[in-house]
Each structure stands twice: as C-alpha cells, then as structure tokens.
Amino acid sequence: MSILGHGVDLVDVAEVEQLLLLSDDFLDRSFTERERDILTEIAASPERIAARFAAKEAVLKALQTGFSNGLSFLDIEVFNHPSGAPYVILHGPTRQLSDSLGVSRWLISLSHDGGKAIASVVAT
C-alpha cells in the first residue's frame, strides 16, 4: 500500500456553531441529504459536525486540490461503519479525480477536544 496523499484539517467548533445558528444553508451547502438525515437522526453535536466538515477539507487536501475543477463538499460524504470507524464516499468530479490518481482506499481519523475538531485523511 503506497500513500498517494495526506490531508489534515482543523476546524474551530465555535465557528461551526455560529454557522449553524446564523446560516440557513450551511448544512445544505456542506452535507448531502443522506448525511444531514444521519446527523439529525443521531442528534449530532457541533463537534461531530465540525469533524465531518474538517474531513471534507482534508480529502481535498489529500487530493492536492481545492474547489477547482468543479469539486464540491457535496461530492464527499462522511459516514460511520457500525463499529464507529469513519469512512468517506466520493461522487462526481471528486471521485473522478480520485480514480485518476489511482486512489483505491481512504484512511480517515476524526477527533474533537478543547473547542477544536480535526480530521486526518490518507489516500492510498
């Protein structure tokens, strides 16, 4: 297994809390309908939302790109296996870029503490 990219992102939980309070469309712009349903179902805390938001940023960093080429947060979904381990599913242009780089597996770790949420993502 060779590493093709690594991305890390750190998010201030208070900023996400503000976005949740002040922006009517933050969740719609950042998370797919399926993700939003799950976040609602589990009554996700701002910390958990921030960690998933950080994961999306970290995926783009691992792909060594930003929002160029039509990439979108909605092309990146973050879920949890029954064991609790997080995983990502890519769609659209983000999936196409990942495939073109030869990514066959994503390793992801999420954490939050002290008002910060962090995600580390490795593309292999």
DSSP file (Angstrom, degrees, kcal/mol; ACC not computed):
  #  RESIDUE AA STRUCTURE BP1 BP2  ACC     N-H-->O    O-->H-N    N-H-->O    O-->H-N    TCO  KAPPA ALPHA  PHI   PSI    X-CA   Y-CA   Z-CA
    1    1 A M              0   0    0      0, 0.0     2,-0.4     0, 0.0   123,-0.0   0.000 360.0 360.0 360.0 120.6    0.0    0.0    0.0
    2    2 A S        -     0   0    0    122,-0.5     2,-0.5     2,-0.0     0, 0.0  -0.855 360.0-118.8-108.8 147.1    1.5    3.3   -1.0
    3    3 A I        +     0   0    0     -2,-0.4   121,-0.2     1,-0.2     3,-0.1  -0.708  28.0 177.5 -84.4 124.8    0.4    6.7    0.2
    4    4 A L        -     0   0    0    119,-3.3     2,-0.3    -2,-0.5   120,-0.2   0.646  66.9 -10.5 -99.5 -21.2   -0.8    8.9   -2.6
    5    5 A G  E     -A  123   0A   0    118,-1.4   118,-3.0     2,-0.0     2,-0.4  -0.949  52.1-154.4-173.5 154.4   -1.8   11.9   -0.5
    6    6 A H  E     -A  122   0A   0     -2,-0.3     2,-0.4    55,-0.3   116,-0.2  -0.998  13.1-176.1-139.1 133.2   -2.4   13.1    3.0
    7    7 A G  E     -A  121   0A   0    114,-3.0   114,-3.1    -2,-0.4     2,-0.4  -0.990   3.8-175.8-131.7 141.4   -4.7   15.8    4.2
    8    8 A V  E     -A  120   0A   0     -2,-0.4     2,-0.4   112,-0.2   112,-0.2  -0.994   4.6-178.1-131.9 139.0   -5.3   17.3    7.7
    9    9 A D  E     -A  119   0A   0    110,-2.2   110,-2.1    -2,-0.4     2,-0.4  -0.999  11.3-159.5-141.2 140.7   -7.8   20.0    8.6
   10   10 A L  E     -A  118   0A   0     -2,-0.4     2,-0.4   108,-0.2   108,-0.2  -0.968  12.5-168.1-118.6 129.5   -8.5   21.7   11.9
   11   11 A V  E     -A  117   0A   0    106,-3.3   106,-2.6    -2,-0.4     2,-0.6  -0.954  23.2-126.6-123.8 137.3  -11.9   23.4   12.5
   12   12 A D  E  >  -A  116   0A   0     -2,-0.4     4,-1.4   104,-0.2     3,-0.5  -0.727  16.6-151.7 -79.6 119.0  -12.9   25.8   15.3
   13   13 A V  H  > S+     0   0    0    102,-2.4     4,-2.6    -2,-0.6     5,-0.2   0.857  93.5  59.6 -63.1 -36.6  -16.1   24.3   16.7
   14   14 A A  H  > S+     0   0    0    101,-0.6     4,-2.1     1,-0.2    -1,-0.2   0.866 103.1  52.6 -61.6 -35.7  -17.4   27.8   17.8
   15   15 A E  H  > S+     0   0    0     -3,-0.5     4,-2.3     2,-0.2    -1,-0.2   0.894 109.6  48.2 -66.3 -39.2  -17.3   28.9   14.2
   16   16 A V  H  X S+     0   0    0     -4,-1.4     4,-2.5     2,-0.2    -2,-0.2   0.909 109.3  53.3 -66.6 -40.9  -19.4   25.9   13.1
   17   17 A E  H  X S+     0   0    0     -4,-2.6     4,-1.8     1,-0.2    -2,-0.2   0.913 109.6  48.9 -58.5 -42.5  -21.8   26.6   16.0
   18   18 A Q  H  X S+     0   0    0     -4,-2.1     4,-3.1     1,-0.2     5,-0.3   0.917 110.5  50.2 -63.0 -44.0  -22.2   30.2   14.6
   19   19 A L  H  X S+     0   0    0     -4,-2.3     4,-2.2     1,-0.2     7,-0.3   0.895 109.4  51.8 -61.3 -39.6  -22.7   28.9   11.1
   20   20 A L  H  < S+     0   0    0     -4,-2.5    -1,-0.2     1,-0.2    -2,-0.2   0.861 117.2  39.5 -65.1 -35.1  -25.4   26.6   12.4
   21   21 A L  H  < S+     0   0    0     -4,-1.8    -2,-0.2    -5,-0.2    -1,-0.2   0.870 126.7  30.9 -80.1 -38.9  -27.2   29.4   14.2
   22   22 A L  H  < S+     0   0    0     -4,-3.1     2,-0.6    -5,-0.2    -3,-0.2   0.659 106.5  69.6-100.9 -18.7  -26.8   32.2   11.6
   23   23 A S    ><  -     0   0    0     -4,-2.2     3,-0.5    -5,-0.3     4,-0.3  -0.898  54.5-164.3-111.2 121.4  -26.7   30.4    8.2
   24   24 A D  T 3  S+     0   0    0     -2,-0.6     4,-0.2     1,-0.2    -1,-0.1   0.734  92.6  35.7 -70.4 -21.0  -29.9   28.8    6.9
   25   25 A D  T 3> S+     0   0    0      2,-0.1     4,-2.7     1,-0.1     5,-0.3   0.287  78.6 107.0-120.9  11.9  -28.0   26.8    4.3
   26   26 A F  H <> S+     0   0    0     -3,-0.5     4,-1.6    -7,-0.3     5,-0.2   0.946  89.2  42.7 -55.2 -50.5  -24.7   25.9    5.9
   27   27 A L  H  > S+     0   0    0     -4,-0.3     4,-2.5     1,-0.2    -1,-0.2   0.897 114.5  51.3 -64.3 -39.4  -25.7   22.2    6.3
   28   28 A D  H  4 S+     0   0    0      1,-0.2    -1,-0.2     2,-0.2    -2,-0.2   0.867 113.7  44.1 -65.7 -36.4  -27.3   22.2    2.8
   29   29 A R  H  < S+     0   0    0     -4,-2.7    45,-0.3     1,-0.1    44,-0.3   0.739 123.6  35.5 -78.4 -23.3  -24.1   23.5    1.2
   30   30 A S  H  < S+     0   0    0     -4,-1.6     2,-0.4    -5,-0.3    -2,-0.2   0.705 116.0  42.2-106.0 -24.2  -21.8   21.3    3.2
   31   31 A F  S  < S-     0   0    0     -4,-2.5    -1,-0.2    -5,-0.2    43,-0.1  -0.963  75.0-118.5-133.3 143.1  -23.6   18.0    3.6
   32   32 A T     >  -     0   0    0     -2,-0.4     4,-2.8    44,-0.2     5,-0.2  -0.223  37.6-103.3 -70.1 166.8  -25.6   15.7    1.3
   33   33 A E  H  > S+     0   0    0      1,-0.2     4,-2.5     2,-0.2     5,-0.2   0.903 123.8  52.0 -58.6 -41.9  -29.2   14.9    2.2
   34   34 A R  H  > S+     0   0    0      2,-0.2     4,-1.9     1,-0.2    -1,-0.2   0.913 111.0  47.4 -62.5 -42.6  -28.2   11.5    3.4
   35   35 A E  H  > S+     0   0    0      2,-0.2     4,-3.0     1,-0.2    -2,-0.2   0.929 111.5  50.4 -63.9 -44.4  -25.6   13.0    5.7
   36   36 A R  H  X S+     0   0    0     -4,-2.8     4,-2.4     1,-0.2     5,-0.2   0.895 108.2  53.4 -61.7 -40.2  -28.0   15.6    7.0
   37   37 A D  H  X S+     0   0    0     -4,-2.5     4,-2.7    -5,-0.2    -1,-0.2   0.924 112.0  44.7 -59.8 -44.2  -30.6   12.8    7.8
   38   38 A I  H  X S+     0   0    0     -4,-1.9     4,-2.5     2,-0.2    -2,-0.2   0.919 111.2  52.6 -67.7 -43.1  -28.0   10.9    9.7
   39   39 A L  H  <>S+     0   0    0     -4,-3.0     5,-2.8     1,-0.2     4,-0.2   0.891 114.0  44.2 -59.5 -38.5  -26.7   14.0   11.6
   40   40 A T  H ><5S+     0   0    0     -4,-2.4     3,-1.1     3,-0.2    -2,-0.2   0.921 111.3  53.8 -69.4 -44.4  -30.3   14.7   12.6
   41   41 A E  H 3<5S+     0   0    0     -4,-2.7    -2,-0.2     1,-0.3    -1,-0.2   0.874 116.1  37.8 -58.7 -40.5  -31.0   11.1   13.5
   42   42 A I  T 3<5S-     0   0    0     -4,-2.5    -1,-0.3    -5,-0.1    -2,-0.2   0.390 107.2-124.9 -93.8   4.1  -28.1   10.9   15.9
   43   43 A A  T < 5 -     0   0    0     -3,-1.1    -3,-0.2    -4,-0.2    -4,-0.1   0.950  36.2-148.1  50.0  54.6  -28.6   14.5   17.1
   44   44 A A      < -     0   0    0     -5,-2.8    -1,-0.1    -6,-0.1    -5,-0.0  -0.233   3.1-128.3 -59.7 135.8  -25.0   15.3   16.1
   45   45 A S     >  -     0   0    0     -3,-0.1     4,-2.2     1,-0.1     3,-0.3  -0.361  26.8-105.3 -75.5 160.8  -23.2   17.8   18.3
   46   46 A P  H  > S+     0   0    0      0, 0.0     4,-2.7     0, 0.0     5,-0.2   0.840 122.4  59.2 -55.6 -32.3  -21.4   20.8   16.7
   47   47 A E  H  > S+     0   0    0      2,-0.2     4,-2.1     1,-0.2     5,-0.1   0.920 106.8  44.7 -62.6 -44.1  -18.2   19.0   17.5
   48   48 A R  H  > S+     0   0    0     -3,-0.3     4,-1.8     2,-0.2    -1,-0.2   0.880 113.7  49.8 -69.3 -37.6  -19.2   16.0   15.4
   49   49 A I  H  X S+     0   0    0     -4,-2.2     4,-2.2     2,-0.2    -2,-0.2   0.927 110.7  50.6 -64.4 -44.2  -20.4   18.2   12.6
   50   50 A A  H  X S+     0   0    0     -4,-2.7     4,-2.6     1,-0.2    -2,-0.2   0.885 108.3  52.5 -61.4 -39.8  -17.2   20.2   12.7
   51   51 A A  H  X S+     0   0    0     -4,-2.1     4,-1.8     2,-0.2    -1,-0.2   0.899 110.6  47.2 -65.0 -39.9  -15.1   17.0   12.5
   52   52 A R  H  X S+     0   0    0     -4,-1.8     4,-1.5     2,-0.2    -1,-0.2   0.867 111.2  51.2 -69.2 -35.9  -17.0   15.8    9.4
   53   53 A F  H  X S+     0   0    0     -4,-2.2     4,-1.7     1,-0.2    -2,-0.2   0.920 109.3  51.0 -64.0 -43.4  -16.6   19.2    7.8
   54   54 A A  H  X S+     0   0    0     -4,-2.6     4,-2.6     1,-0.2    -2,-0.2   0.866 105.1  57.7 -60.8 -36.8  -12.9   19.0    8.5
   55   55 A A  H  X S+     0   0    0     -4,-1.8     4,-2.2     1,-0.2    -1,-0.2   0.892 103.8  51.7 -62.2 -39.6  -12.8   15.6    6.9
   56   56 A K  H  X S+     0   0    0     -4,-1.5     4,-1.7     2,-0.2    -1,-0.2   0.917 111.6  46.5 -64.6 -42.6  -14.2   17.0    3.6
   57   57 A E  H  X S+     0   0    0     -4,-1.7     4,-2.0     1,-0.2    -2,-0.2   0.907 111.2  52.9 -62.5 -42.2  -11.4   19.7    3.6
   58   58 A A  H  X S+     0   0    0     -4,-2.6     4,-2.5     1,-0.2    -2,-0.2   0.858 104.7  55.1 -65.3 -35.5   -8.8   17.0    4.4
   59   59 A V  H  X S+     0   0    0     -4,-2.2     4,-1.8     2,-0.2    -1,-0.2   0.940 108.3  48.5 -61.0 -46.3  -10.0   14.9    1.5
   60   60 A L  H  <>S+     0   0    0     -4,-1.7     5,-2.5     1,-0.2    -2,-0.2   0.879 111.5  50.1 -62.3 -37.3   -9.4   17.8   -0.9
   61   61 A K  H ><5S+     0   0    0     -4,-2.0     3,-1.4     1,-0.2   -55,-0.3   0.897 107.7  52.9 -67.4 -39.6   -6.0   18.4    0.6
   62   62 A A  H 3<5S+     0   0    0     -4,-2.5    -1,-0.2     1,-0.3    -2,-0.2   0.830 108.2  51.2 -64.2 -30.4   -5.1   14.8    0.1
   63   63 A L  T 3<5S-     0   0    0     -4,-1.8    -1,-0.3     2,-0.2    -2,-0.2   0.456 114.7-124.1 -83.2  -1.1   -6.1   15.1   -3.5
   64   64 A Q  T < 5S+     0   0    0     -3,-1.4     2,-0.3     1,-0.2    -3,-0.2   0.887  76.0  94.5  59.8  43.9   -3.8   18.2   -3.6
   65   65 A T      < -     0   0    0     -5,-2.5    -1,-0.2     1,-0.0    -2,-0.2  -0.914  57.4-149.4-147.9 173.0   -6.6   20.5   -4.8
   66   66 A G        -     0   0    0     -2,-0.3     5,-0.1    -3,-0.1    -1,-0.0  -0.076  67.3 -46.4-116.6-136.1   -9.2   22.9   -3.6
   67   67 A F  S >  S+     0   0    0     -2,-0.1     3,-0.6     3,-0.1     4,-0.1   0.130  96.7 122.9 -90.6  21.7  -12.5   23.6   -5.1
   68   68 A S  G >   +     0   0    0      1,-0.2     3,-1.5     2,-0.2    -3,-0.0  -0.281  60.5  35.4 -72.8 168.4  -11.1   23.9   -8.6
   69   69 A N  G 3  S-     0   0    0      1,-0.3    -1,-0.2     2,-0.0    -2,-0.0   0.756 134.0 -64.5  60.4  27.6  -12.4   21.7  -11.4
   70   70 A G  G <  S+     0   0    0     -3,-0.6    -1,-0.3     1,-0.2    24,-0.2   0.685  85.5 161.6  74.9  17.3  -16.0   21.8  -10.1
   71   71 A L    <   -     0   0    0     -3,-1.5     2,-0.3    -4,-0.1    -1,-0.2  -0.434  14.3-175.2 -73.4 149.0  -15.2   20.0   -6.8
   72   72 A S    >   -     0   0    0     -2,-0.1     3,-1.6     1,-0.1     4,-0.2  -0.981  41.1-121.3-145.0 150.5  -17.8   20.3   -4.1
   73   73 A F  G >  S+     0   0    0     -2,-0.3     3,-1.7     1,-0.3   -41,-0.2   0.824 113.9  64.8 -58.1 -30.0  -18.3   19.4   -0.4
   74   74 A L  G 3  S+     0   0    0      1,-0.3    -1,-0.3   -45,-0.3   -44,-0.1   0.629  91.4  63.1 -72.6 -11.2  -21.4   17.5   -1.7
   75   75 A D  G <  S+     0   0    0     -3,-1.6    16,-2.2     1,-0.1     2,-0.5   0.531  98.3  66.1 -83.1  -7.7  -19.1   15.2   -3.7
   76   76 A I  E <   -C   90   0B   0     -3,-1.7     2,-0.4    -4,-0.2   -44,-0.2  -0.962  66.1-173.0-121.1 117.4  -17.6   14.0   -0.4
   77   77 A E  E     -C   89   0B   0     12,-2.8    12,-2.0    -2,-0.5     2,-0.5  -0.903   7.9-157.7-111.4 140.8  -19.7   12.0    2.1
   78   78 A V  E     +C   88   0B   0     -2,-0.4     2,-0.2    10,-0.2    10,-0.2  -0.973  24.0 157.0-120.0 122.1  -18.6   11.1    5.6
   79   79 A F  E     -C   87   0B   0      8,-2.6     8,-2.4    -2,-0.5     2,-0.4  -0.732  33.4-118.0-131.3 179.4  -20.2    8.2    7.4
   80   80 A N  E     -C   86   0B   0      6,-0.3     5,-0.1    -2,-0.2    -2,-0.0  -0.984  18.1-130.1-125.9 137.6  -19.5    5.7   10.1
   81   81 A H    >   -     0   0    0      4,-3.2     3,-2.5    -2,-0.4     6,-0.0  -0.337  42.9 -97.2 -67.5 162.9  -19.3    1.9   10.0
   82   82 A P  T 3  S+     0   0    0      0, 0.0    -1,-0.1     0, 0.0    -2,-0.0   0.795 127.9  61.3 -53.8 -27.9  -21.3    0.0   12.6
   83   83 A S  T 3  S-     0   0    0      2,-0.1    -3,-0.0     1,-0.1    -2,-0.0   0.653 121.1-110.3 -72.3 -14.4  -18.1   -0.2   14.6
   84   84 A G  S <  S+     0   0    0     -3,-2.5    -1,-0.1     1,-0.4     0, 0.0   0.182  73.4 138.2 103.0 -16.2  -18.0    3.6   14.7
   85   85 A A        -     0   0    0     -5,-0.1    -4,-3.2     1,-0.1    -1,-0.4  -0.434  52.0-125.5 -65.5 132.1  -15.0    3.9   12.3
   86   86 A P  E     +C   80   0B   0      0, 0.0    22,-0.4     0, 0.0     2,-0.3  -0.405  31.2 176.9 -77.3 155.9  -15.5    6.8    9.9
   87   87 A Y  E     -C   79   0B   0     -8,-2.4    -8,-2.6    -2,-0.1     2,-0.3  -0.973  18.9-131.7-150.3 162.2  -15.2    6.3    6.1
   88   88 A V  E     -C   78   0B   0     -2,-0.3     2,-0.4   -10,-0.2   -10,-0.2  -0.889   7.6-162.6-118.8 149.8  -15.7    8.5    3.0
   89   89 A I  E     -C   77   0B   0    -12,-2.0   -12,-2.8    -2,-0.3     2,-0.3  -1.000  15.7-153.0-126.0 130.7  -17.6    8.0   -0.2
   90   90 A L  E     -C   76   0B   0     -2,-0.4     2,-0.3   -14,-0.2   -14,-0.2  -0.780  13.5-179.1-107.1 150.6  -16.8   10.2   -3.2
   91   91 A H    >>  -     0   0    0    -16,-2.2     4,-1.6    -2,-0.3     3,-0.9  -0.873  44.5  -3.4-136.1 167.6  -19.0   11.2   -6.1
   92   92 A G  H 3> S-     0   0    0     -2,-0.3     4,-2.3     1,-0.2     3,-0.4  -0.023 122.8  -8.0  54.5-143.6  -18.8   13.3   -9.3
   93   93 A P  H 3> S+     0   0    0      0, 0.0     4,-2.5     0, 0.0    -1,-0.2   0.807 135.0  56.9 -59.2 -31.5  -15.7   15.2  -10.2
   94   94 A T  H <> S+     0   0    0     -3,-0.9     4,-2.3     2,-0.2    -2,-0.2   0.919 109.1  45.7 -67.0 -41.5  -14.1   14.5   -6.8
   95   95 A R  H  X S+     0   0    0     -4,-1.6     4,-2.8    -3,-0.4     5,-0.2   0.902 112.0  52.3 -64.2 -42.1  -14.5   10.7   -7.4
   96   96 A Q  H  X S+     0   0    0     -4,-2.3     4,-2.4     2,-0.2    -2,-0.2   0.913 110.8  46.9 -62.5 -43.0  -13.2   11.1  -11.0
   97   97 A L  H  X S+     0   0    0     -4,-2.5     4,-1.5     2,-0.2    -2,-0.2   0.933 112.4  50.0 -64.0 -45.4  -10.1   12.9   -9.7
   98   98 A S  H  <>S+     0   0    0     -4,-2.3     5,-2.3     1,-0.2     4,-0.5   0.925 112.5  47.2 -57.6 -47.1   -9.5   10.3   -7.0
   99   99 A D  H ><5S+     0   0    0     -4,-2.8     3,-1.3     1,-0.2    -1,-0.2   0.897 108.6  54.6 -62.7 -41.0   -9.8    7.5   -9.6
  100  100 A S  H 3<5S+     0   0    0     -4,-2.4    -1,-0.2     1,-0.3    -2,-0.2   0.786 107.2  51.3 -66.2 -25.7   -7.5    9.2  -12.0
  101  101 A L  T 3<5S-     0   0    0     -4,-1.5    -1,-0.3    -3,-0.3    -2,-0.2   0.532 119.0-112.8 -85.8  -7.1   -4.8    9.4   -9.2
  102  102 A G  T < 5 +     0   0    0     -3,-1.3     2,-0.3    -4,-0.5    -3,-0.2   0.676  54.8 165.7  85.7  18.5   -5.2    5.7   -8.5
  103  103 A V      < +     0   0    0     -5,-2.3    -1,-0.2    -6,-0.2     3,-0.1  -0.539   8.4 164.8 -70.7 126.0   -6.7    6.1   -5.1
  104  104 A S        +     0   0    0     -2,-0.3     2,-0.3     1,-0.3    -1,-0.2   0.527  62.7  24.8-115.5 -13.1   -8.2    2.7   -4.0
  105  105 A R        -     0   0    0      2,-0.0    19,-2.9     0, 0.0     2,-0.5  -0.994  59.5-150.4-154.6 144.6   -8.7    3.3   -0.3
  106  106 A W  E     -B  123   0A   0     -2,-0.3     2,-0.5    17,-0.2    17,-0.2  -0.974   7.0-160.2-117.4 130.6   -9.2    6.2    2.1
  107  107 A L  E     -B  122   0A   0     15,-2.7    15,-2.9    -2,-0.5     2,-0.4  -0.942  20.0-177.7-106.9 130.0   -8.0    6.0    5.7
  108  108 A I  E     -B  121   0A   0     -2,-0.5     2,-0.4   -22,-0.4    13,-0.2  -0.984  16.7-176.5-137.3 139.4   -9.7    8.6    7.9
  109  109 A S  E     -B  120   0A   0     11,-2.4    11,-2.5    -2,-0.4     2,-0.4  -0.999   7.6-170.4-135.2 133.3   -9.5    9.7   11.6
  110  110 A L  E     +B  119   0A   0     -2,-0.4     2,-0.3     9,-0.2     9,-0.2  -0.929  11.8 161.2-122.2 145.1  -11.7   12.2   13.3
  111  111 A S  E     -B  118   0A   0      7,-2.3     7,-3.2    -2,-0.4     2,-0.3  -0.988  14.7-167.7-155.9 158.7  -11.3   13.8   16.7
  112  112 A H  E     +B  117   0A   0     -2,-0.3     2,-0.3     5,-0.3     5,-0.2  -0.983  19.9 140.8-151.0 142.6  -12.5   16.8   18.7
  113  113 A D  E >   +B  116   0A   0      3,-2.4     3,-1.7    -2,-0.3    -2,-0.0  -0.919  61.1  21.1-172.1 148.7  -11.5   18.3   22.0
  114  114 A G  T 3  S-     0   0    0     -2,-0.3     3,-0.1     1,-0.3  -101,-0.0   0.808 129.9 -53.1  58.6  33.6  -11.0   21.8   23.5
  115  115 A G  T 3  S+     0   0    0      1,-0.3  -102,-2.4  -103,-0.1  -101,-0.6   0.573 118.2 101.1  81.2   8.1  -13.2   23.5   21.0
  116  116 A K  E <   -AB  12 113A   0     -3,-1.7    -3,-2.4  -104,-0.2     2,-0.4  -0.933  52.4-159.1-125.4 150.0  -11.4   22.2   18.0
  117  117 A A  E     -AB  11 112A   0   -106,-2.6  -106,-3.3    -2,-0.3     2,-0.4  -0.986  13.9-170.4-126.0 140.3  -12.2   19.4   15.6
  118  118 A I  E     -AB  10 111A   0     -7,-3.2    -7,-2.3    -2,-0.4     2,-0.4  -0.959   9.6-168.3-133.5 148.3   -9.6   17.7   13.4
  119  119 A A  E     -AB   9 110A   0   -110,-2.1  -110,-2.2    -2,-0.4     2,-0.4  -0.999   2.9-166.4-134.6 138.7   -9.6   15.2   10.6
  120  120 A S  E     -AB   8 109A   0    -11,-2.5   -11,-2.4    -2,-0.4     2,-0.4  -0.996  12.0-175.7-122.5 129.1   -6.7   13.3    9.1
  121  121 A V  E     -AB   7 108A   0   -114,-3.1  -114,-3.0    -2,-0.4     2,-0.5  -0.991   7.6-167.9-131.3 130.2   -7.2   11.6    5.7
  122  122 A V  E     -AB   6 107A   0    -15,-2.9   -15,-2.7    -2,-0.4     2,-0.5  -0.974   9.5-152.5-119.4 127.6   -4.8    9.4    3.8
  123  123 A A  E      AB   5 106A   0   -118,-3.0  -119,-3.3    -2,-0.5  -118,-1.4  -0.864 360.0 360.0 -96.5 126.1   -5.3    8.4    0.2
  124  124 A T              0   0    0    -19,-2.9  -122,-0.5    -2,-0.5   -18,-0.2   0.359 360.0 360.0-121.9 360.0   -3.7    5.0   -0.7
